[in-house]
Amino acid sequence: MSGSLSNKIDVSKFLAQMSNPDEDFAVIELDKLIKLLEKPPHEIFVTPNCDEWFLENILSRVYSKKIDLIDASFRSIVLLSQYYNVDKIRIIFRRILAISQENADIRPQLLSVLKEIFSNHSSYENSRNEEIFTYFFGECVRDLTLLLDDNLTFTIELLSSLIENLGSLATEKQLTELIDKVLFFLKPERNKEIKQQMRSFSNLVKEWSKFAPQALIERLVEYLLSENMKTTHISLTMLTSIVMTIQKPLLKFFDQLFDLFYENSQIETESDNDNVEDENTEIEDETESGIIVDSESIKKVQFSVEALANLTHAFPQESSKELSKLFDIFYSHVNYNIVESDSVHTDDEDAGMKLDIDSDMEDSDNEMMDDDAGFDDEESWKIRKSAVRLGMVLVNTFPTEFFESLQNEENEHHFTLSLDDTDPGAKKDILELLTKIVKTYGNKISKANEWITIVSNSVKQTDQNCISCIVAISELTKIYRRYRKSTRPERFFRVSTAQFRDFN
């Protein structure tokens, strides 16, 4: 079914309202249009004159200083794409591309518009989608060929979204053409040039790998693992992205990948960095032990540990021979540069303290820590978070070996310290890991009572408003009640029974 936009709205009134000096009238008119376009069925508008003028009138409003008008314009464009035929969508793209080259400030919004158009088309019929994919793929690859550096990130991220939503329509020839372009940019001599686009390239390769045939994936991995590439940051980042997306095609590279990720998961000390100084790198993390880690190094460690977790999950048989290294990474990283609250007792007399299940624990509000106390405002929590993820994989994949590792006094100490993490970025994850451990091992964990006390007090002292943390503690106590019938969840955390009832 097809029709004209002029049959749907009063064009004269629309023009008058959009031309009104008071832009509030344009916002109101676009809101009416949005409500109209959101109603099915979707007719394809084919009348050229009115519709093209109409589209240009809306696109011109993205230059406005009024946020509401810009947002309404973008939303209208997205909805119109569902009604327009492919020729009109080409007009939208060319106009958006021109605007993005003229005004870098609104590129993120323009990119979001095109991404949403792709996302909406994932449910359309193949014939229309094939036209859309072929056109946009050709335009984006052409832009890469022309080396439009100023707009490179825009083009790469647009390609990523296109592959993510319509990649199943790509031919092997197109997938080969795309990776050829990527490999050109990955040459070591261009690494500095594409430093700003590293994350975008990695995301593109991640989406590409979901649809690429085995031979193309092997070709890319072999290149990234080659001697002149494997030490580069972009190679590590890209390999990590691939490992997180696909696993089985990488079996033949397991040993090389494991060694690479393990080596890069090591935390560098100050002496390690003496000969690797970058004048553009700002040192952000420094611990009392002399470990200095900049933001890029933290990302490197974080991605490497996460990649190890994915490798372990995908290849348990191959990973079993590397368990000592995996446990070493987990226990050494899970409490790295941690900022503790006062809930962990270090005195000999207090170290073995258990939660008094039957006591009335009536602490007042003035015992709570100051808002700013005990929080780690740096990025080291990302390393701890990635270590927790590795721990979850180890518990699931090697439950017996993980339990045995906990019997080691030093390992147990590292894990106990990690429970008192005050950073909200890692707190929820460590709670989930503790819940998994208690659920898996039950009464075998002699310190479960003490550990629950630590995390409960830590949340109480640092972030009582962390609803996800309260819910996690509530879940912990439910599990623990299977083994300790007298446990009452409201005793583990000083909130009312009514609050717990709401969460349960």
Secondary structure, DSSP 8 states (H G I E B T S, - for coil): -EE-GGGTS-HHHHHHHHT-SSHHHHHHHHHHHHHHHTSS---EE--HHHHHHHHHHHHGGGG-S-HHHHHHHHHHHHHHHTTB-HHHHHHHHHHHHHHHHH-GGGHHHHHHHHHHHHHHHTTS-HHHHHHHHHHHHHHHHHHHHTT-GGGHHHHHHHHHHHHHHHGGG--HHHHHHHHHHHHHHTSGGGTTTTGGGHHHHHHHHHHHHTTS-HHHHHHHHHHHTSTTTTTSHHHHHHHHHHHHH--GGGGGGHHHHHHHHHHHTS---TTTTTT---TT----EE-TTS-EE-HHHHHHHHHHHHHHHHHHHH-HHHHGGGHHHHHHHHHHHTTTT--B-S-S--SHHHHT----TTS-----GGGS--TTTT---SSTHHHHHHHHHHHHHHHHH-HHHHHHHHTSHHHHHHHHHHTTB--HHHHHHHHHHHHHHHHHHGGG-TTHHHHHHHHHHHHHHH-TT-HHHHHHHHHHHHHHHTT-TT--HHHHSSS-HHHHHHH-
